[in-house]
């Protein structure tokens, strides 16, 4: 998750405008993971309640893992990216 589209674009080396198109529903994917998995992008506000609960739990677990490993970094963002299954 990212606060800014620019952050997500830089992190995954993809185009800002294509991420926005994904979030608006005019494009299906933008960018890929190293294994070739295509990335889907959405605004958190567009998640269903069930998706948001799943996201919230997963994000909290990642924060716990991250704080245990690094004890320095916390993430609180406003964009969400998911793998295209």
C-alpha positions in Angstrom: 0.0 0.0 0.0 1.1 3.5 -0.8 0.1 7.0 0.1 0.9 8.3 -3.4 0.5 6.7 -6.8 4.0 8.0 -7.5 5.4 5.8 -4.6 3.7 2.7 -6.0 4.9 3.4 -9.5 8.5 3.9 -8.4 8.5 0.8 -6.1 7.1 -1.5 -8.9 8.6 0.4 -11.8 5.4 1.1 -13.6 3.5 4.1 -15.0 1.6 6.5 -12.7 -1.2 7.0 -15.1 -1.7 3.3 -15.6 -2.0 2.8 -11.8 -4.7 5.5 -11.8 -6.5 3.8 -14.7 -6.5 0.6 -12.7 -7.9 2.3 -9.6 -10.6 3.9 -11.8 -11.4 0.5 -13.4 -10.4 1.4 -17.0 -7.3 -0.8 -16.9 -7.1 -4.3 -15.4 -3.4 -4.5 -14.3 -0.2 -2.5 -14.2 3.2 -3.9 -13.4 4.4 -7.3 -12.5 6.2 -9.1 -9.7 9.5 -10.8 -10.4 7.7 -14.1 -10.9 5.5 -12.5 -13.6 2.4 -12.1 -11.5 0.4 -9.1 -12.8 -0.5 -6.4 -10.3 -4.0 -5.0 -9.7 -4.4 -1.6 -8.1 -7.4 -0.1 -6.2 -8.3 2.7 -3.8 -8.9 1.4 -0.3 -12.2 3.3 -0.3 -13.3 1.0 -3.1 -12.8 -2.2 -1.1 -15.9 -4.2 0.1 -16.2 -4.5 3.9 -15.0 -8.1 3.6 -12.0 -7.1 1.5 -11.2 -4.3 3.9 -11.3 -6.6 6.9 -9.0 -9.1 5.1 -6.7 -6.2 4.1 -6.7 -4.8 7.7 -5.7 -8.1 9.2 -3.0 -8.8 6.6 -1.6 -5.3 7.0 -1.5 -5.6 10.8 0.3 -9.0 10.5 2.8 -7.5 8.1 3.4 -4.6 10.5 4.0 -7.0 13.3 6.5 -9.0 11.2 8.2 -5.9 10.0 8.5 -4.4 13.5 9.9 -7.8 14.8 12.4 -7.8 11.9 13.4 -4.2 11.7 12.1 -2.5 14.8 12.1 0.8 12.9 9.7 0.8 9.9 5.9 1.2 10.0 3.6 1.5 7.0 0.3 3.3 6.8 -0.8 3.9 3.3 -3.8 4.8 1.2 -3.5 2.7 -1.9 -3.6 -1.1 -2.1 -2.1 -3.4 -4.6 -3.0 -7.0 -4.9 -1.7 -10.0 -7.0 -3.8 -10.9 -10.0 -5.0 -14.5 -9.2 
